[in-house]
């Protein structure tokens, strides 16, 4: 069985303060994009995890694919499998690749072993693996609140239909991103912003991580500036970085400089 695990981008990301459990309260709109890791799962006598493509490093036991398998095995009686992850989505890049991989593995195992698992159970299981995981159960476009796991539908009008996604190869850990972020209440709600034309997003749609990340990594700020120079309706860092995306209404010819950091361009 082979499936594609999609990445996501964040249309706006507001950090609203710290919770009593140490996590931060956020508000963001997550949007699934057609840029994927590839996962193959087959039944096996012994559990095996193989990884190719981008090297994620670490032990196989630390990979979210393995953790997803062990989590489902804890809740349901399933046999061992062989998982092959072809990693194409950069890590530490604000694209949710690891979370998507984990959820895709769970959904593949449910299908492979013909398990009766409700959507609510999938969401509860996946949330224990990471805050972004529940989003990938349904994907699409969703408003995420809480620490990112409280999801609801949101209407986003007039999204430019062409995406350019850049990654400068800078790994930004969640710890680094949150250690320097400052929350601000002086911002428009996402629902207000999305009711306006996308040409106005540049002024009102903010990612609170950008200020601190740009100070430490000016290259990321430079990529955002160059996407606007290339004619983007809206450009932003995704999540806590380091990927930057631009939304256009039609295909765009990029400079040779931007092509060096290009990981995806195409229709949404």
C-alpha positions as CSV (number, residue, x, y, z in Angstrom):
1,X,0.0,0.0,0.0
2,X,1.3,3.4,-1.0
3,X,0.0,6.8,0.1
4,X,1.0,10.4,-0.2
5,X,1.3,12.5,3.0
6,X,0.6,16.2,2.3
7,X,2.4,19.2,3.8
8,X,0.5,22.2,5.1
9,X,1.1,26.0,5.2
10,X,-0.3,28.5,7.7
11,X,-2.3,31.4,6.6
12,X,-1.7,33.7,9.5
13,X,-0.5,32.5,13.0
14,X,-1.4,34.4,16.1
15,X,0.3,33.5,19.4
16,X,-2.2,34.5,22.1
17,X,-0.3,33.8,25.3
18,X,1.0,31.0,27.4
19,X,-1.3,28.4,29.0
20,X,-1.0,26.9,32.5
21,X,0.4,23.7,31.1
22,X,3.3,25.5,29.4
23,X,1.9,25.4,25.9
24,X,1.0,28.5,24.0
25,X,-2.5,29.4,22.8
26,X,-2.6,30.0,19.1
27,X,-5.0,30.9,16.3
28,X,-4.1,29.9,12.8
29,X,-5.6,28.8,9.5
30,X,-3.9,25.6,8.2
31,X,-4.2,24.7,4.5
32,X,-3.2,21.4,3.0
33,X,-0.9,21.7,-0.1
34,X,-0.1,19.3,-2.9
35,X,3.5,18.7,-1.8
36,X,4.1,15.2,-0.3
37,X,6.1,12.6,1.5
38,X,5.5,9.1,0.1
39,X,4.8,6.2,2.5
40,X,4.7,2.5,1.6
41,X,3.4,-0.1,4.2
42,X,3.4,-3.9,3.8
43,X,2.7,-6.6,6.3
44,X,5.8,-8.2,7.7
45,X,7.0,-10.8,10.3
46,X,9.0,-8.2,12.1
47,X,8.6,-4.4,12.4
48,X,10.9,-2.5,10.0
49,X,11.3,1.2,9.3
50,X,13.2,2.3,6.2
51,X,13.8,6.0,5.3
52,X,15.0,7.4,2.0
53,X,15.1,10.9,0.5
54,X,15.9,13.8,2.9
55,X,17.8,12.4,5.8
56,X,15.9,13.0,9.1
57,X,18.6,11.5,11.3
58,X,18.0,9.9,14.7
59,X,16.8,6.4,15.6
60,X,13.9,4.8,13.8
61,X,12.3,4.4,17.2
62,X,12.2,8.2,17.4
63,X,10.5,8.7,14.1
64,X,6.8,9.7,14.2
65,X,6.0,6.9,11.7
66,X,7.2,4.3,14.2
67,X,5.5,6.1,17.1
68,X,2.2,6.1,15.1
69,X,2.5,2.3,14.5
70,X,3.2,1.6,18.2
71,X,0.3,3.8,19.2
72,X,-2.2,2.0,17.0
73,X,-0.8,-1.4,18.0
74,X,-1.4,-0.4,21.7
75,X,-5.1,0.3,20.9
76,X,-5.8,-2.4,18.3
77,X,-4.5,-5.9,17.7
78,X,-2.4,-5.6,14.5
79,X,0.6,-7.5,13.2
80,X,4.0,-6.1,12.3
81,X,4.6,-4.1,9.2
82,X,7.4,-2.7,7.1
83,X,7.2,1.1,6.6
84,X,9.2,2.9,3.9
85,X,9.2,6.6,4.2
86,X,10.4,8.6,1.2
87,X,11.0,12.0,2.8
88,X,10.5,15.0,0.5
89,X,9.1,17.6,2.8
90,X,11.9,19.5,4.6
91,X,12.1,19.0,8.4
92,X,12.0,21.9,10.9
93,X,10.4,23.9,8.1
94,X,6.9,24.8,9.4
95,X,5.2,22.4,6.9
96,X,4.0,19.8,9.3
97,X,5.7,16.9,7.4
98,X,6.3,14.7,10.4
99,X,2.8,15.2,11.7
100,X,1.3,14.3,8.3
101,X,3.5,11.2,8.1
102,X,2.3,10.0,11.4
103,X,-1.4,10.5,10.6
104,X,-1.0,8.9,7.2
105,X,0.6,5.9,8.8
106,X,-2.3,5.5,11.2
107,X,-4.9,5.9,8.4
108,X,-3.0,3.4,6.2
109,X,-2.9,0.8,9.1
110,X,-6.6,1.2,9.7
111,X,-7.2,0.5,6.1
112,X,-4.6,-2.3,5.8
113,X,-6.0,-4.2,8.8
114,X,-9.7,-3.2,8.2
115,X,-10.1,-1.7,11.6
116,X,-13.3,-0.1,12.8
117,X,-11.9,3.3,14.1
118,X,-14.1,6.4,14.3
119,X,-12.8,9.8,13.2
120,X,-13.0,11.0,16.8
121,X,-10.7,8.1,17.9
122,X,-8.3,9.0,15.1
123,X,-8.2,12.6,16.3
124,X,-7.7,11.6,20.0
125,X,-4.9,9.2,19.1
126,X,-3.1,11.6,16.7
127,X,-3.2,14.5,19.1
128,X,-0.9,12.6,21.5
129,X,1.7,12.5,18.7
130,X,1.8,16.3,18.0
131,X,-0.4,19.4,18.0
132,X,-0.5,19.5,14.2
133,X,-1.6,15.9,13.8
134,X,-5.4,16.2,14.2
135,X,-5.5,18.7,11.3
136,X,-4.3,16.0,8.9
137,X,-7.2,13.7,9.7
138,X,-9.4,15.8,7.4
139,X,-6.9,18.1,5.9
140,X,-8.3,20.8,3.5
141,X,-8.5,24.2,5.2
142,X,-9.3,24.5,8.9
143,X,-9.1,27.0,11.7
144,X,-6.8,25.7,14.5
145,X,-7.0,27.0,18.0
146,X,-5.9,25.9,21.5
147,X,-2.4,24.6,21.0
148,X,-3.4,23.8,17.4
149,X,-5.5,20.7,18.1
150,X,-8.9,22.5,18.4
151,X,-10.2,22.5,14.8
152,X,-13.2,24.1,13.1
153,X,-14.3,24.9,9.6
154,X,-13.5,28.4,8.2
155,X,-14.4,30.0,4.9
156,X,-11.5,31.5,3.0
157,X,-12.5,33.5,-0.1
158,X,-10.5,34.3,-3.2
159,X,-7.4,32.3,-2.4
160,X,-4.8,32.9,-5.2
161,X,-4.4,29.5,-6.9
162,X,-0.7,29.3,-7.6
163,X,1.8,28.4,-4.9
164,X,5.6,29.0,-4.7
165,X,7.2,27.3,-1.7
166,X,10.8,28.1,-0.7
167,X,13.0,26.5,1.9
168,X,16.5,28.0,2.7
169,X,17.6,24.8,4.5
170,X,17.5,26.4,7.9
171,X,16.2,24.2,10.7
172,X,14.2,26.0,13.3
173,X,13.1,24.0,16.3
174,X,9.8,24.6,18.0
175,X,11.7,25.4,21.1
176,X,13.7,28.1,19.4
177,X,10.6,29.6,17.8
178,X,8.6,29.9,20.9
179,X,11.5,31.1,23.2
180,X,11.6,34.4,21.4
181,X,8.1,35.0,20.1
182,X,6.0,37.9,21.5
183,X,2.2,37.7,21.5
184,X,0.2,40.7,20.4
185,X,-3.5,41.3,20.8
186,X,-3.4,44.1,18.2
187,X,-4.5,42.1,15.2
188,X,-7.5,41.4,13.1
189,X,-9.2,38.0,13.6
190,X,-8.6,35.5,10.9
191,X,-12.3,35.3,9.9
192,X,-12.3,39.1,9.4
193,X,-9.2,38.9,7.2
194,X,-10.5,36.1,5.1
195,X,-13.7,38.0,4.4
196,X,-11.6,40.6,2.5
197,X,-9.9,40.3,-0.9
198,X,-6.6,38.5,-0.9
199,X,-4.8,41.7,-2.0
200,X,-5.5,43.0,1.5
201,X,-3.9,40.0,3.3
202,X,-0.5,41.5,3.0
203,X,-1.5,44.3,5.4
204,X,-3.7,42.3,7.9
205,X,-2.6,38.7,7.8
206,X,0.3,38.2,10.2
207,X,2.5,35.4,11.5
208,X,3.7,36.3,15.0
209,X,6.8,34.1,14.7
210,X,8.2,36.2,11.8
211,X,9.5,39.1,13.9
212,X,11.8,37.0,16.1
213,X,12.8,34.5,13.4
214,X,13.7,37.2,10.9
215,X,16.0,38.8,13.5
216,X,18.0,35.5,13.9
217,X,17.7,34.4,10.3
218,X,17.6,37.4,7.9
219,X,17.8,35.1,4.9
220,X,14.2,34.0,5.6
221,X,13.0,37.6,5.6
222,X,14.8,38.2,2.3
223,X,13.0,35.3,0.7
224,X,9.6,36.8,1.7
225,X,10.6,40.2,0.3
226,X,11.7,38.7,-3.0
227,X,8.4,36.8,-3.3
228,X,6.5,40.1,-3.1
229,X,8.9,41.6,-5.6
230,X,8.0,38.7,-7.9
231,X,4.3,39.7,-7.7
232,X,2.9,37.6,-4.9
233,X,-0.6,38.6,-3.7
234,X,0.5,37.3,-0.3
235,X,3.8,35.9,1.1
236,X,4.5,34.6,4.6
237,X,6.7,32.3,6.6
238,X,4.8,29.0,7.3
239,X,4.3,28.1,11.0
240,X,7.5,28.6,13.0
241,X,9.6,28.5,9.9
242,X,11.8,28.3,8.0
243,X,9.8,27.7,4.8
244,X,8.3,30.8,3.1
245,X,5.5,30.7,0.5
246,X,4.0,33.1,-2.0
247,X,0.5,32.9,-3.4
248,X,0.0,34.1,-7.0
249,X,-3.0,34.1,-9.4
250,X,-1.0,32.5,-12.2
251,X,2.4,30.8,-12.8
252,X,5.3,33.0,-12.2
253,X,8.9,33.0,-13.6
254,X,11.3,33.0,-10.7
255,X,14.8,34.5,-10.6
256,X,17.7,32.1,-10.5
257,X,18.4,33.2,-7.0
258,X,14.9,32.1,-5.8
259,X,15.2,28.8,-7.7
260,X,18.0,27.8,-5.4
261,X,15.6,27.5,-2.5
262,X,12.6,26.3,-4.5
263,X,11.0,23.1,-3.2
264,X,7.5,23.4,-4.9
265,X,5.7,25.5,-7.4
266,X,2.3,24.7,-8.9
267,X,-1.4,25.0,-8.6
268,X,-3.2,24.6,-5.3
